[in-house]
């Protein structure tokens, strides 16, 4: 097995279906030139501006300058750091991304930006995911932070609006990266995102977790406010951001929990960045943030977060059982069950699933589900009457497996007539945790994977196809021949002159001319023209 196949084999099935092959042969010669241009400029610019581990980390994680890395090469080296990488197609659901990260697996977008967006792209690409995220995990403490931050994002509760916003952002990035998109298409995609954002009722835990991740792992600075170093992947993989972020135009503020309340725009350069004192500072902030989450707080807070989210989440009961479903109604008791839990009863809508320890999720059911809070016990089978200290009275017949027939629920002396007479009923003395998504994602996926399956959108597939077809065969051949000439180490003047003549048919193909300028400069023993600006000038031919 290849290193990548070994990584894939150890992933649970519900994550494997998001993985795609890198298809290395599909990278065009111009794609390789894009990689080389970006990495050469970044490496030169960041050598004294990035965190000290950056250059060492490029080598340690299999990131070279001259060609796009293969995932097999990366995985051979990442394995020594306790990490791995898999290929994905662009944006993947946040829960999948964060779960992979908790497992120490980098999700590497297989695509690469176009040469039109060479300085910055809003879409995930292999430059950002590999050259941005990989180098700094050579620092063991930072690598640990990435896993910790992934866990926080995985456990945070997402709202139904978060999914709509995710889809809109994904669509906008695809449209902007597509070289054939019209201004009207970009405007429409932006309007879709604006509409989805306006429909957001509140800022969810998941949104705040994504902001924490953005302002640290993606766009974080470390060190002093006066002379910070770059460590965020978005800064380390964007020529424009890397050059812009240390200028006075970008405000630098000390990292604090405030970052989780600070919005960002994924399609634009950032006007403000947070600076961590060191990597230990990251742990202080993430621990503060964890303490605010329903995952850690449970009780009434967790139930209310799940209720307003309108999404699938899971309740962790006192005996360790996990009940996954949508919380749709809460009933407050006459007195608290314990500190932080005054809710007497929660109603969940189907499908609902029970698991323990994030595993052994059984077959979900669609019937109504009630979770009652208080001290007591329900029989496995038989009639029961139960009076709880919070004023809740339960009466019915236990039919086994948690199912109750002829159920009657009274709270504070008032019968709750609208509740079903047949339901699944659970009793718990407390509620230590309420966390995002299903408790057992693998089991949930087995039952609902086809319904919730992530598929590459039609627009995404068309954008990739148009990009591949946008390179004329003659131009592709030129890029390939220029690359072969450089890699041969024998740049003959007559061969270069021939390539320059043919290239004159493409006067606006600036990236090709940069490569040609570099070869011409090597013959003259001079620095490559255009190396600083990134926009090479078309050289004059001898015959002109």
C-alpha positions, 0 to 999 in steps of 0.5 A, spaced: 500 500 500 502 507 498 502 511 504 496 515 502 492 508 501 494 507 508 492 513 511 485 512 507 484 505 510 485 507 517 479 513 516 472 511 518 467 510 512 463 516 513 470 520 512 473 516 507 467 518 502 469 525 502 476 523 500 478 524 492 484 521 489 490 527 487 490 525 480 497 528 479 497 527 472 491 532 471 495 538 473 497 542 467 504 545 465 501 551 467 499 549 474 506 547 475 508 554 473 503 557 478 506 552 484 513 554 482 512 562 482 508 562 488 513 557 492 519 561 490 516 568 492 513 565 498 519 562 500 524 568 499 519 573 502 517 569 508 524 566 510 525 572 515 518 573 516 514 567 518 515 563 524 522 560 525 520 553 524 517 555 517 523 553 512 525 547 516 517 545 516 517 545 508 522 540 508 520 536 514 513 535 510 515 534 503 513 541 500 518 543 495 519 549 490 519 546 483 513 542 483 506 540 486 508 535 491 504 528 491 500 526 497 504 520 497 511 524 498 507 528 503 505 522 507 511 519 508 514 525 511 508 527 515 508 520 518 514 522 522 510 527 525 504 523 527 500 526 521 497 524 514 494 528 509 488 526 504 485 529 498 479 533 498 475 537 492 475 544 495 470 546 500 468 540 505 463 540 510 466 543 516 464 537 521 468 533 516 474 538 516 474 538 523 473 531 525 479 529 520 483 534 524 482 531 530 485 525 527 491 528 525 489 528 518 490 534 513 484 535 508 488 537 502 484 540 496 487 537 490 485 543 485 490 549 484 488 556 483 489 559 476 494 564 474 489 569 474 488 569 482 495 567 483 496 572 489 490 570 493 484 565 492 478 565 496 477 557 494 481 552 497 487 549 493 493 545 494 498 551 495 494 553 501 492 546 504 499 544 503 504 549 503 500 553 508 498 548 513 503 543 513 510 547 515 508 549 522 506 542 524 513 541 524 512 544 531 509 539 536 506 544 540 502 547 534 500 541 531 497 539 538 493 546 538 491 544 531 488 537 533 485 541 539 482 546 535 479 541 530 476 538 536 472 544 539 470 546 532 467 538 531 463 539 538 461 546 537 453 546 535 452 549 528 445 552 526 441 550 520 443 557 517 450 555 518 449 550 512 446 555 508 452 560 509 457 554 508 454 552 501 453 560 499 461 561 501 463 554 497 459 557 491 462 564 491 469 561 491 468 556 485 465 562 481 470 567 483 476 562 481 472 560 474 476 564 469 470 564 465 465 567 470 461 573 468 461 579 472 453 577 473 455 570 475 459 573 481 454 578 483 449 573 483 453 568 487 455 574 492 448 576 493 446 569 495 451 569 500 449 576 502 442 573 503 444 567 507 448 571 512 442 576 513 437 570 514 442 568 520 438 569 526 444 569 531 451 567 531 452 560 533 457 556 537 460 553 530 460 560 527 464 562 533 469 556 533 470 557 525 472 565 527 477 562 532 480 557 527 480 563 522 484 568 526 489 563 529 490 557 524 489 561 518 491 568 519 495 568 525 501 572 527 505 570 533 511 574 537 511 581 539 506 586 536 511 590 533 515 585 530 510 579 529 511 572 525 507 569 520 504 562 522 497 562 519 496 558 513 492 563 509 498 568 510 503 563 509 500 561 502 498 567 499 503 572 496 498 578 497 496 576 504 504 575 506 506 581 503 500 585 506 499 583 513 506 586 516 504 593 513 501 599 517 495 598 513 493 592 517 492 593 525 495 588 529 491 586 536 493 582 542 490 575 541 484 574 546 477 571 546 475 577 542 477 573 536 471 568 536 466 574 536 470 578 530 467 577 523 471 575 517 470 576 509 473 570 506 474 573 499 478 579 501 485 581 504 484 582 512 484 589 515 486 586 522 490 580 525 491 577 532 497 576 535 499 571 539 505 571 544 507 564 543 504 558 541 502 556 549 498 563 548 493 559 543 492 554 548 490 559 553 485 562 548 482 555 546 481 553 553 477 559 555 473 558 549 471 551 550 469 553 557 463 557 553 460 551 549 454 547 551 459 541 550 462 543 556 457 546 560 451 542 558 444 543 562 439 548 561 445 552 557 446 546 552 439 545 551 437 552 549 443 552 544 440 545 541 433 548 541 435 554 537 440 551 533 434 547 529 440 542 527 442 535 529 445 535 536 446 530 541 445 530 549 450 526 554 446 523 559 448 522 566 449 514 565 453 515 559 448 514 554 448 519 548 441 521 545 442 524 538 436 528 534 433 535 534 431 538 540 424 541 539 421 543 545 423 544 553 419 544 559 421 548 565 420 544 572 418 547 578 425 547 582 432 545 579 434 538 578 441 540 580 445 547 579 444 549 572 439 544 570 431 547 571 429 543 565 424 538 567 423 535 560 426 535 553 422 533 546 426 531 540 424 529 533 426 524 529 430 521 527 433 519 534 439 514 535 442 512 542 449 511 543 455 510 548 462 513 548 461 515 541 460 508 538 455 503 538 449 507 535 443 503 534 438 503 529 435 510 529 427 511 530 422 516 527 417 516 533 417 522 538 422 522 544 422 525 551 428 526 556 426 527 563 430 530 568 430 527 575 432 522 580 429 515 579 428 509 575 424 507 569 422 499 569 424 495 562 417 493 562 411 494 566 406 499 568 410 505 572 408 511 576 414 516 577 414 523 581 420 527 580 422 533 585 421 538 579 414 537 579 414 532 573 409 526 573 410 520 568 405 515 568 405 509 562 407 502 560 414 500 559 414 496 553 422 495 552 427 498 549 425 505 552 418 505 548 413 507 553 405 506 551 399 510 554 404 515 556 401 521 560 405 527 562 403 532 568 408 538 570 406 542 576 399 539 576 398 540 569 397 535 564 401 536 557 395 534 553 399 535 546 405 530 548 404 523 544 401 517 548 407 513 545 414 515 545 421 513 547 422 515 554 429 516 557 430 519 564 437 522 567 439 525 573 443 531 570 445 533 563 453 534 563 454 535 555 450 537 549 454 537 543 454 538 535 452 533 530 451 526 532 454 522 537 456 516 533 457 520 526 459 513 523 453 510 525 449 516 523 452 516 516 450 508 515 443 510 516 443 517 512 449 518 508 445 517 502 441 523 504 446 527 507 451 525 502 456 531 500 457 531 492 461 536 488 456 541 485 455 541 478 458 548 478 464 546 481 465 540 476 464 545 470 469 550 473 474 545 473 473 542 466 473 549 463 479 551 467 482 544 464 480 546 457 482 554 458 489 552 456 490 551 448 494 545 446 500 550 443 501 553 450 501 547 454 506 544 450 510 551 450 510 550 458 512 543 458 518 545 453 520 550 458 520 546 464 523 540 461 529 545 458 530 548 465 530 541 469 535 539 464 540 543 466 542 545 459 539 551 457 542 552 450 541 559 447 539 556 440 533 552 443 531 558 448 531 563 442 526 558 438 522 558 444 522 565 445 519 566 438 514 561 439 512 564 445 511 571 441 504 568 439 502 569 447 504 576 449 499 576 455 501 569 458 505 573 463 507 567 467 510 563 461 514 569 460 517 569 467 519 562 466 522 564 459 526 570 462 528 566 468 532 561 463 534 567 459 537 570 465 541 564 467 544 564 461 547 571 462 548 569 469 544 575 472 538 575 477 531 573 474 527 579 471 521 580 474 522 576 480 520 581 485 514 584 482 511 577 479 509 580 473 515 578 468 516 583 462 516 580 455 523 580 452 525 582 445 527 577 440 533 578 437 530 578 430 525 584 432 
